[in-house]
Amino acid sequence: MTWRPALSRGVVLRHDRVRETDLLLLPERVVVLRGSAGPVLRLCDGTRAVDGIVAELGERYPAAPVAAEVPGFLTELRKEGWLA
């Protein structure tokens, strides 16, 4: 994919040190991220294409099914309007 995902305007990724979890801060809403969602979204800075994100995650987590799951995950977040 040539899409270079980035957080949409008004969406902020934060790490909550008290809860030890990542959060997406949206206008009038907070989304608690589970598992590896935070590390995936940290790579969505508008400079990497989806294929590059998948490749980098594949190196970090060689046993994980990143190629099968990450593109769909990012597409769903785009449909929600959280990624541009």
N, C-alpha and C positions, 0 to 999 in steps of 0.2 A: 504494500500500500504506500502511496506517496503522501498521504495525509500526515501532517506534522502536528499532532495534538498539543494543545496548550490549555491551561485552565481558562475558562471563560471570564470575561470581565465581571468583577464583583465576587468571584469565587477565590477563596484563600485556603491553602493547605497549611495546617498547623499541627504541631505535635503537642499533645497535652501531657506534660511531665507528671502531673498528679495521677492521672488515670493510666499513664504509659500507653497511650494510643494516639493514632493520627485522626484528625478531624478535618472535614471540609466545612468551611464557614461560608454560608450563602446568605443572601438577604433574608432575614427573619427565619433562618433555619440552620441547624447544625446537623451534619451527617457524621456519625461515628464510623470510621473505616476499620475493617477487620482484616486479619491476616496480612497478606502482602500488598493490599491495595495502596497503602501509603507509599511504599518504595516504588511501585509502578507509576503512581501519579507524580512522584518527584522527577521522573524521567520525561514527563510531558511538559517540556519547556518551550516547545515550538521550534526547536532546532533539529530534533530527531524525527525521522519518519517512523511509522509503526514497525516496519521491519527492523530498523535499528534498535528500537526499544526491546523488541522480542529477542534480538541477538544479544544485547547486553544482559538482559535478564536470564537468558539461557546460559550465559557464562557464569553468572552469579549463583544460579540455582539449577545445576545440570540435571537433576533428577525430576524437576518439576515440569509439568506439561504446558510450558509458557506459550509455545507456538499454537497450541490448540485453544488456549483460554484467553490470553491477553487481547488479541484483536477483537474478540466479541465483547469482552469487558469494556474496552475503550469505546467501542461503538455504542454500547448501552449508555455509557456516561455522556456521550455526545447527544444521544436522543433525549436525555434528561436536561440537556442544556448546560451541563457542567464543564464540558470541554468544547473548545472551538476548533 
